[in-house]
């Protein structure tokens, strides 16, 4: 078992460039968003950055999957968050926190179903649905997620010829 990937020696510049690109892109997204979102939302976007810059030529990194997957999960998370915003449901959720867990899991399941049905599967996008329910829904969070997915896709498209799959 090797600790260092054999491809690292021959592709060291790509490893460094693509890791730096992921870092800078996420930093810019967080600064432009000027908001610290809950962990699930940030992890979803960070996981997308990993996918886009570590395996840029995989199907999961295609703009259709990145943007479409986050959009499908945003729809699911938004619907479930809207249900939880109904006063009777929300007050019950405060008394029985397990309801929030059930609804969060349901948002992920529906998001997965929407991604599969629309052929926009992007595993990191599951965190979008989860985050919009557990971290709280807002227009700012929604805009952050979708603009980050679009920005990552644009950067990948612009630099695709310079990027290599690192795994």
C-alpha positions as CSV (number, residue, x, y, z in Angstrom):
1,X,0.0,0.0,0.0
2,X,1.4,3.3,-1.1
3,X,1.0,6.5,1.0
4,X,1.7,8.8,-2.0
5,X,-0.3,8.4,-5.3
6,X,2.0,7.2,-8.0
7,X,0.6,9.8,-10.4
8,X,1.7,12.6,-8.1
9,X,5.3,12.6,-9.2
10,X,4.4,13.0,-12.9
11,X,1.4,15.3,-12.3
12,X,2.7,17.4,-9.3
13,X,1.9,20.7,-11.1
14,X,-1.6,19.6,-11.8
15,X,-2.1,18.4,-8.2
16,X,-0.9,21.8,-6.8
17,X,-2.7,23.9,-9.4
18,X,-6.1,22.1,-9.0
19,X,-5.9,22.0,-5.2
20,X,-5.1,25.7,-5.2
21,X,-7.9,26.4,-7.7
22,X,-10.4,24.6,-5.4
23,X,-9.1,26.6,-2.4
24,X,-9.3,30.0,-4.1
25,X,-12.7,29.3,-5.7
26,X,-14.2,28.3,-2.4
27,X,-12.6,31.3,-0.6
28,X,-14.0,33.7,-3.2
29,X,-17.4,32.1,-3.0
30,X,-17.4,32.5,0.8
31,X,-16.1,36.1,0.6
32,X,-18.6,37.1,-2.0
33,X,-21.4,35.5,-0.1
34,X,-20.1,37.4,2.9
35,X,-22.0,35.0,5.1
36,X,-21.0,31.9,6.9
37,X,-23.7,29.3,6.3
38,X,-24.3,26.2,8.2
39,X,-21.9,23.3,7.9
40,X,-24.1,21.2,5.5
41,X,-24.3,24.0,2.9
42,X,-20.6,24.8,3.0
43,X,-19.7,21.1,2.9
44,X,-21.9,20.6,-0.1
45,X,-20.2,23.4,-2.0
46,X,-16.7,22.3,-0.8
47,X,-17.5,18.7,-1.9
48,X,-18.5,20.0,-5.3
49,X,-15.2,21.9,-5.5
50,X,-13.4,18.7,-4.7
51,X,-15.3,16.8,-7.4
52,X,-14.8,19.5,-10.0
53,X,-11.1,19.9,-9.5
54,X,-10.0,16.4,-8.5
55,X,-12.0,14.5,-11.1
56,X,-12.8,17.2,-13.6
57,X,-13.4,14.8,-16.5
58,X,-15.9,12.6,-14.7
59,X,-19.6,12.7,-15.4
60,X,-20.2,14.0,-11.9
61,X,-18.2,17.1,-12.7
62,X,-20.3,18.1,-15.8
63,X,-22.2,21.4,-15.5
64,X,-25.5,19.5,-16.1
65,X,-24.7,17.4,-13.0
66,X,-23.2,20.1,-10.8
67,X,-25.8,22.8,-11.5
68,X,-28.7,20.4,-12.0
69,X,-27.9,18.3,-8.9
70,X,-27.8,21.4,-6.7
71,X,-30.9,22.8,-8.3
72,X,-32.8,19.5,-7.7
73,X,-31.7,19.4,-4.1
74,X,-32.5,23.1,-3.6
75,X,-36.0,22.4,-4.8
76,X,-36.4,19.5,-2.4
77,X,-34.8,21.3,0.5
78,X,-36.9,24.4,-0.2
79,X,-40.2,22.4,-0.2
80,X,-39.4,20.7,3.0
81,X,-38.2,23.9,4.6
82,X,-41.5,25.6,3.5
83,X,-43.5,22.8,5.2
84,X,-41.5,23.2,8.4
85,X,-42.2,27.0,8.2
86,X,-45.9,26.3,8.6
87,X,-46.5,27.4,12.3
88,X,-48.3,24.3,13.4
89,X,-45.6,22.0,11.9
90,X,-42.7,24.2,13.2
91,X,-44.1,24.3,16.7
92,X,-44.5,20.6,16.7
93,X,-40.9,20.3,15.5
94,X,-39.7,22.3,18.4
95,X,-41.5,20.0,20.8
96,X,-40.4,16.8,18.9
97,X,-36.9,17.4,17.4
98,X,-37.1,14.0,15.7
99,X,-39.5,15.6,13.2
100,X,-36.7,17.9,12.0
101,X,-34.5,14.8,11.5
102,X,-37.2,13.0,9.6
103,X,-37.9,16.0,7.4
104,X,-34.2,16.6,6.8
105,X,-33.8,12.9,5.7
106,X,-36.9,13.2,3.6
107,X,-35.4,16.3,1.8
108,X,-32.3,14.3,1.0
109,X,-34.3,11.4,-0.3
110,X,-36.5,13.5,-2.4
111,X,-33.4,15.4,-3.7
112,X,-31.8,12.1,-4.7
113,X,-35.0,11.0,-6.4
114,X,-35.2,14.3,-8.3
115,X,-31.5,14.0,-9.4
116,X,-32.0,10.5,-10.6
117,X,-35.2,11.2,-12.5
118,X,-33.6,14.3,-14.2
119,X,-30.3,12.5,-14.8
120,X,-28.5,15.2,-12.8
121,X,-26.9,13.0,-10.2
122,X,-24.2,14.9,-8.2
123,X,-23.5,13.3,-4.8
124,X,-22.3,16.5,-3.0
125,X,-25.6,18.1,-3.8
126,X,-27.4,16.0,-1.2
127,X,-25.9,18.4,1.3
128,X,-27.8,21.2,-0.3
129,X,-31.2,19.7,0.6
130,X,-29.9,18.7,4.1
131,X,-28.5,22.2,4.7
132,X,-31.6,24.1,3.6
133,X,-33.6,22.2,6.2
134,X,-31.2,21.9,9.1
135,X,-29.3,25.1,8.7
136,X,-32.3,27.2,7.8
137,X,-33.7,28.3,4.4
138,X,-32.9,31.7,3.1
139,X,-32.7,33.4,-0.3
140,X,-29.1,34.2,0.5
141,X,-28.3,30.5,1.1
142,X,-30.1,29.5,-2.1
143,X,-28.2,32.1,-4.1
144,X,-24.9,31.1,-2.6
145,X,-25.4,27.4,-3.5
146,X,-26.6,28.0,-7.0
147,X,-24.1,30.7,-7.8
148,X,-21.3,28.6,-6.4
149,X,-22.4,25.6,-8.6
150,X,-22.5,27.8,-11.6
151,X,-19.1,29.5,-10.9
152,X,-17.4,26.1,-10.3
153,X,-18.9,24.8,-13.6
154,X,-17.7,27.9,-15.5
155,X,-14.2,27.7,-14.1
156,X,-14.1,24.0,-15.0
157,X,-15.3,24.7,-18.5
158,X,-12.8,27.5,-19.0
159,X,-9.8,25.4,-17.7
160,X,-10.9,22.0,-18.7
161,X,-8.0,21.5,-21.2
162,X,-5.5,22.2,-18.3
163,X,-7.2,19.9,-15.8
164,X,-6.5,16.2,-15.3
165,X,-8.3,13.6,-13.3
166,X,-6.1,13.2,-10.2
167,X,-7.7,9.9,-9.2
